[in-house]
Amino acid sequence: MQKSHSLVVLSLVLAGFFLTKPLAQSAKPSQAPGESFDRAQTLLINLNKVQGSSGYYLLEGLRFSETMDHNLLKALRQVQEVDKKYGSLRNSPDSRHLQETAIKIDRAIQANTQLNSDLRDAYSELKAQIKETLAVDELKGAPQQPQFKSKDKDKS
């Protein structure tokens, strides 16, 4: 019983390993197994998510924007609660001493929401344009590499 249980666990672990490990295949499905991307295609593909690329920075900005949104909302709620409590402790519950600050934080939240939307759109557009450019490149075929002519002419 123990041996069969160990075999089942081992087979499940191996199956999980092989099913979750991505195959080393090209990003272009139409490419032959031994064929690789040329320099122009590699530059285009690396623009998406490689560390230090435009896509990477867009995703980082999006992450920071979402964190900032959360923090600004916490700041707004805190200012509103302190304003209420301060007013009630000073026997003026209808007075809002920190109202201008709350308005500025609310504007910052709205601006950050717009920034978040713009970053999402920019990243989606980048991905779509990369795919479109690669598809057009595939249809046209890769151009011939330029042939450089020697400056020295044959001295015969």
Secondary structure, DSSP 8 states (H G I E B T S, - for coil): -HHHHHHHHHHHHHHHHHHHS-----SSTTS-TT----HHHHHHHHHHHSTTSHHHHHHHHHHHHHHHHHHHHHHHHHHHHHHHHHHHHTT-TT--TTHHHHHHHHHHHHHHHHHHHHHHHHHHHHHHHHHHHHHHHHHH----------SS----
